[in-house]
């Protein structure tokens, strides 16, 4: 049974592989049971200047794992005197997720990440599943409670060799489709694009659901 006092990121997140980069998108709603706990949640977080992750699941676990990963990336760069590759970051995070989900706790530590990044060898998109499984994504991926709706859009509209500009528009359509039907997703959309220049937020829009008197 889900603990109604545990804040979940609810969530619809999307990752796209484009010919000139990676696109990550997510909604902005966090829920606690049937309560909308937060309407402006950042579900896409920077790890380094060239790596970002989306998170779904228990909010506290997701945020803590990202903070630990950031620290580990800085330490590894100091020790090795080189930038950490996306694959190295993804493998480290998958081990952290694996350990976290298997740690005995009264609150289930469930977190699902999509990692996108660029390094000297190219662009990468990884699915870091809640059980610690890691897999490289060659086209698109979605996670969270609204992923079913997002996949419906992706399966019919994702073309090969799309640009990041096209990918941004498609990602917005995916999250918007989920927002229309998934009660745990909503209140806005954030989109990050990762190119050779690094990761950058390129779109942020909030939905005003209040009725003005």
C-alpha positions as a Markdown table, in Angstrom:
| # | Residue | x | y | z |
|---|---|---|---|---|
| 1 | Unk | 0.0 | 0.0 | 0.0 |
| 2 | Unk | 1.3 | 3.5 | -0.9 |
| 3 | Unk | 2.0 | 5.7 | 2.1 |
| 4 | Unk | -0.1 | 8.9 | 1.5 |
| 5 | Unk | 2.5 | 11.0 | 3.4 |
| 6 | Unk | 5.3 | 10.1 | 1.1 |
| 7 | Unk | 5.8 | 12.7 | -1.7 |
| 8 | Unk | 6.0 | 11.1 | -5.1 |
| 9 | Unk | 7.0 | 12.8 | -8.3 |
| 10 | Unk | 4.0 | 11.2 | -10.0 |
| 11 | Unk | 5.4 | 12.0 | -13.3 |
| 12 | Unk | 5.7 | 11.9 | -17.0 |
| 13 | Unk | 9.3 | 12.1 | -18.2 |
| 14 | Unk | 10.6 | 11.7 | -21.7 |
| 15 | Unk | 14.0 | 11.2 | -23.3 |
| 16 | Unk | 14.7 | 11.4 | -27.1 |
| 17 | Unk | 17.8 | 10.7 | -29.1 |
| 18 | Unk | 18.2 | 13.3 | -31.9 |
| 19 | Unk | 20.8 | 13.6 | -34.7 |
| 20 | Unk | 22.4 | 16.6 | -33.0 |
| 21 | Unk | 21.8 | 15.9 | -29.3 |
| 22 | Unk | 19.5 | 14.6 | -26.6 |
| 23 | Unk | 16.1 | 16.0 | -25.4 |
| 24 | Unk | 14.7 | 15.5 | -21.9 |
| 25 | Unk | 11.3 | 16.6 | -20.8 |
| 26 | Unk | 9.1 | 16.3 | -17.7 |
| 27 | Unk | 6.0 | 17.7 | -16.1 |
| 28 | Unk | 6.1 | 19.7 | -12.8 |
| 29 | Unk | 3.6 | 18.0 | -10.4 |
| 30 | Unk | 4.5 | 16.2 | -7.2 |
| 31 | Unk | 1.8 | 14.3 | -5.4 |
| 32 | Unk | 1.3 | 12.9 | -1.8 |
| 33 | Unk | -1.4 | 10.3 | -2.2 |
| 34 | Unk | -4.4 | 12.1 | -3.8 |
| 35 | Unk | -3.0 | 15.5 | -2.8 |
| 36 | Unk | -1.1 | 17.7 | -5.2 |
| 37 | Unk | 1.8 | 18.4 | -2.9 |
| 38 | Unk | 3.8 | 20.7 | -5.2 |
| 39 | Unk | 3.1 | 22.4 | -8.5 |
| 40 | Unk | 6.6 | 23.6 | -9.4 |
| 41 | Unk | 8.8 | 20.5 | -9.0 |
| 42 | Unk | 12.1 | 20.3 | -10.9 |
| 43 | Unk | 12.2 | 16.8 | -12.3 |
| 44 | Unk | 15.1 | 17.4 | -14.6 |
| 45 | Unk | 18.3 | 17.9 | -12.7 |
| 46 | Unk | 21.8 | 18.8 | -13.8 |
| 47 | Unk | 24.6 | 16.4 | -12.8 |
| 48 | Unk | 27.4 | 18.1 | -14.6 |
| 49 | Unk | 27.5 | 20.8 | -17.3 |
| 50 | Unk | 27.0 | 18.1 | -20.0 |
| 51 | Unk | 24.9 | 15.5 | -18.1 |
| 52 | Unk | 21.3 | 15.7 | -16.8 |
| 53 | Unk | 18.7 | 13.3 | -15.4 |
| 54 | Unk | 15.0 | 13.1 | -15.1 |
| 55 | Unk | 13.5 | 11.5 | -12.0 |
| 56 | Unk | 10.4 | 9.6 | -11.2 |
| 57 | Unk | 9.4 | 7.9 | -8.0 |
| 58 | Unk | 9.9 | 8.8 | -4.3 |
| 59 | Unk | 11.0 | 12.5 | -4.5 |
| 60 | Unk | 13.4 | 12.4 | -1.5 |
| 61 | Unk | 15.3 | 9.3 | -2.8 |
| 62 | Unk | 15.6 | 10.9 | -6.3 |
| 63 | Unk | 16.9 | 14.2 | -5.0 |
| 64 | Unk | 19.4 | 12.6 | -2.6 |
| 65 | Unk | 20.8 | 10.2 | -5.3 |
| 66 | Unk | 21.3 | 13.0 | -7.7 |
| 67 | Unk | 23.1 | 15.1 | -5.0 |
| 68 | Unk | 25.4 | 12.1 | -4.2 |
| 69 | Unk | 26.1 | 11.5 | -7.9 |
| 70 | Unk | 27.1 | 15.2 | -8.4 |
| 71 | Unk | 29.6 | 14.9 | -5.5 |
| 72 | Unk | 31.0 | 11.6 | -6.9 |
| 73 | Unk | 31.4 | 13.1 | -10.3 |
| 74 | Unk | 33.4 | 16.1 | -8.9 |
| 75 | Unk | 35.6 | 13.7 | -6.8 |
| 76 | Unk | 36.3 | 11.4 | -9.8 |
| 77 | Unk | 37.2 | 14.4 | -12.0 |
| 78 | Unk | 39.7 | 15.6 | -9.3 |
| 79 | Unk | 41.2 | 12.1 | -8.9 |
| 80 | Unk | 41.5 | 11.3 | -12.7 |
| 81 | Unk | 42.0 | 14.9 | -13.9 |
| 82 | Unk | 39.6 | 14.3 | -16.8 |
| 83 | Unk | 35.9 | 14.8 | -17.4 |
| 84 | Unk | 33.7 | 11.8 | -16.5 |
| 85 | Unk | 32.1 | 10.1 | -19.4 |
| 86 | Unk | 28.3 | 9.7 | -19.6 |
| 87 | Unk | 28.7 | 5.9 | -19.5 |
| 88 | Unk | 30.7 | 6.1 | -16.3 |
| 89 | Unk | 28.1 | 8.4 | -14.7 |
| 90 | Unk | 25.2 | 6.1 | -15.8 |
| 91 | Unk | 26.9 | 2.9 | -14.4 |
| 92 | Unk | 27.6 | 4.6 | -11.1 |
| 93 | Unk | 24.1 | 5.8 | -10.7 |
| 94 | Unk | 22.7 | 2.4 | -11.6 |
| 95 | Unk | 24.7 | 0.9 | -8.7 |
| 96 | Unk | 23.4 | 3.6 | -6.4 |
| 97 | Unk | 19.8 | 2.9 | -7.4 |
| 98 | Unk | 20.4 | -0.9 | -7.0 |
| 99 | Unk | 21.7 | -0.4 | -3.5 |
| 100 | Unk | 19.0 | 2.1 | -2.6 |
| 101 | Unk | 16.0 | 0.0 | -3.6 |
| 102 | Unk | 17.4 | -3.0 | -1.6 |
| 103 | Unk | 18.0 | -1.1 | 1.6 |
| 104 | Unk | 15.5 | -2.1 | 4.3 |
| 105 | Unk | 13.2 | 0.9 | 5.1 |
| 106 | Unk | 9.7 | 1.7 | 6.2 |
| 107 | Unk | 9.5 | 4.0 | 3.2 |
| 108 | Unk | 10.1 | 2.2 | -0.1 |
| 109 | Unk | 13.1 | 3.8 | -1.9 |
| 110 | Unk | 11.9 | 3.6 | -5.5 |
| 111 | Unk | 13.4 | 5.9 | -8.1 |
| 112 | Unk | 13.6 | 5.7 | -11.9 |
| 113 | Unk | 16.0 | 8.0 | -13.8 |
| 114 | Unk | 16.6 | 8.8 | -17.5 |
| 115 | Unk | 20.1 | 10.1 | -18.0 |
| 116 | Unk | 21.2 | 12.1 | -21.1 |
| 117 | Unk | 24.6 | 13.5 | -21.8 |
| 118 | Unk | 27.4 | 14.2 | -24.2 |
| 119 | Unk | 31.1 | 13.6 | -24.0 |
| 120 | Unk | 34.1 | 13.2 | -26.4 |
| 121 | Unk | 32.7 | 10.0 | -27.8 |
| 122 | Unk | 29.2 | 11.2 | -28.6 |
| 123 | Unk | 25.6 | 11.6 | -27.3 |
| 124 | Unk | 24.1 | 9.1 | -24.9 |
| 125 | Unk | 20.7 | 8.3 | -23.4 |
| 126 | Unk | 20.3 | 5.8 | -20.6 |
| 127 | Unk | 17.4 | 4.2 | -18.9 |
| 128 | Unk | 18.2 | 3.6 | -15.2 |
| 129 | Unk | 15.2 | 1.6 | -14.0 |
| 130 | Unk | 14.0 | 1.5 | -10.4 |
| 131 | Unk | 15.6 | -2.0 | -9.8 |
| 132 | Unk | 19.0 | -0.8 | -10.8 |
| 133 | Unk | 18.9 | -2.1 | -14.3 |
| 134 | Unk | 20.8 | 0.0 | -16.9 |
| 135 | Unk | 20.2 | 0.1 | -20.6 |
| 136 | Unk | 21.3 | 2.4 | -23.4 |
| 137 | Unk | 18.4 | 3.9 | -25.4 |
| 138 | Unk | 18.8 | 4.3 | -29.1 |
| 139 | Unk | 15.6 | 6.2 | -29.9 |
| 140 | Unk | 13.2 | 7.2 | -27.1 |
| 141 | Unk | 12.2 | 6.4 | -23.5 |
| 142 | Unk | 9.5 | 7.5 | -21.1 |
| 143 | Unk | 9.0 | 6.9 | -17.4 |
| 144 | Unk | 6.4 | 7.6 | -14.7 |
| 145 | Unk | 2.7 | 7.2 | -14.3 |
| 146 | Unk | 2.0 | 9.1 | -17.6 |
| 147 | Unk | 4.4 | 7.1 | -19.7 |
| 148 | Unk | 1.6 | 5.1 | -21.3 |
| 149 | Unk | 0.2 | 8.2 | -22.9 |
| 150 | Unk | 3.6 | 9.5 | -23.8 |
| 151 | Unk | 4.6 | 6.2 | -25.5 |
| 152 | Unk | 1.4 | 6.4 | -27.6 |
| 153 | Unk | 2.7 | 9.7 | -29.1 |
| 154 | Unk | 6.3 | 8.5 | -29.4 |
| 155 | Unk | 5.4 | 5.2 | -31.2 |
| 156 | Unk | 3.4 | 7.1 | -33.9 |
| 157 | Unk | 5.3 | 10.3 | -34.2 |
| 158 | Unk | 9.0 | 9.7 | -33.5 |
| 159 | Unk | 11.0 | 9.8 | -36.8 |
| 160 | Unk | 14.6 | 8.8 | -37.4 |
| 161 | Unk | 17.2 | 11.6 | -37.7 |
| 162 | Unk | 15.0 | 14.3 | -36.0 |
| 163 | Unk | 16.7 | 17.5 | -34.9 |
| 164 | Unk | 16.8 | 18.7 | -31.3 |
| 165 | Unk | 14.4 | 21.5 | -32.3 |
| 166 | Unk | 12.0 | 18.9 | -33.6 |
| 167 | Unk | 12.6 | 16.7 | -30.6 |
| 168 | Unk | 11.7 | 19.5 | -28.3 |
| 169 | Unk | 8.3 | 20.0 | -30.0 |
| 170 | Unk | 7.7 | 16.2 | -29.9 |
| 171 | Unk | 8.7 | 16.0 | -26.2 |
| 172 | Unk | 6.2 | 18.7 | -25.3 |
| 173 | Unk | 3.5 | 16.9 | -27.2 |
| 174 | Unk | 4.3 | 13.7 | -25.3 |
| 175 | Unk | 4.1 | 15.3 | -21.8 |
| 176 | Unk | 1.0 | 17.3 | -22.8 |
| 177 | Unk | -0.8 | 14.1 | -23.8 |
| 178 | Unk | 0.0 | 12.6 | -20.5 |
| 179 | Unk | -1.1 | 15.7 | -18.6 |
| 180 | Unk | -4.5 | 15.5 | -20.2 |
| 181 | Unk | -5.2 | 11.9 | -18.8 |
| 182 | Unk | -2.8 | 11.2 | -15.9 |
| 183 | Unk | -3.9 | 12.7 | -12.6 |
| 184 | Unk | -0.3 | 12.5 | -11.2 |
| 185 | Unk | 1.1 | 14.6 | -14.0 |
| 186 | Unk | 0.5 | 18.3 | -14.7 |
| 187 | Unk | 1.1 | 21.9 | -13.8 |
| 188 | Unk | 3.7 | 22.6 | -16.4 |
| 189 | Unk | 6.5 | 21.2 | -18.7 |
| 190 | Unk | 10.3 | 21.6 | -18.6 |
| 191 | Unk | 12.5 | 20.7 | -21.5 |
| 192 | Unk | 16.3 | 20.4 | -21.6 |
| 193 | Unk | 18.4 | 20.0 | -24.7 |
| 194 | Unk | 21.9 | 18.5 | -24.6 |
| 195 | Unk | 24.2 | 19.4 | -27.5 |
| 196 | Unk | 27.9 | 19.6 | -27.9 |
| 197 | Unk | 27.8 | 22.9 | -26.0 |
| 198 | Unk | 26.3 | 21.1 | -22.9 |
| 199 | Unk | 22.9 | 20.8 | -21.2 |
| 200 | Unk | 20.5 | 23.7 | -21.2 |
| 201 | Unk | 16.9 | 24.3 | -20.3 |
| 202 | Unk | 15.2 | 25.5 | -23.5 |
| 203 | Unk | 11.5 | 25.4 | -22.5 |
| 204 | Unk | 9.6 | 26.0 | -19.2 |
| 205 | Unk | 5.9 | 26.6 | -19.0 |
| 206 | Unk | 3.5 | 26.5 | -16.0 |
| 207 | Unk | -0.2 | 25.8 | -16.4 |
| 208 | Unk | -2.5 | 28.0 | -14.4 |
| 209 | Unk | -5.4 | 25.8 | -13.2 |
| 210 | Unk | -7.0 | 28.4 | -10.9 |
| 211 | Unk | -10.2 | 30.0 | -11.9 |
| 212 | Unk | -10.0 | 33.8 | -11.5 |
| 213 | Unk | -13.1 | 35.4 | -9.9 |
